[in-house]
């Protein structure tokens, strides 16, 4: 009798024989992407206030945890500039320190289109992470005592 591997495999089509863990992971990722797309759509809408958007963002963070911030950073790779602008605003509202390193990598990667690098830079600036603010934190202030 043939033993089945415990390894997660990606079947070609959805079959009842899927590994239940794989199915749950895929469904969770699908829900995360759907929620991020909904947040972007809400951010584009002029009917909601910043407080309401922040509340929706915090609910999504409570549901998905740090994966939400990662998905928002990935969402900067969009062709539509208005959607990118909404993602920048959401990242600024979220102000998650976990997004700083990936955004800094994006800004320095010349293989990424200029518009996306600019959006990553704008998100960092919105969070107060610019070269000037970093330099100000590194400086030590010397005082003369007389």
ABEGO torsion letter per residue (X at the ends): XBBBBABBBBBABBBAABBAAAAAAAAAAAAAAAAAAAAAAAAABAABBAAAAAAAAAAAAAAAEAAAAAAAAAAABBABAAAAAAAAAAAAAAGBAAAAAAAAAAAABAABBAAAAAAAAAAAAAAGBBAAAAAAAABBBBBBBX
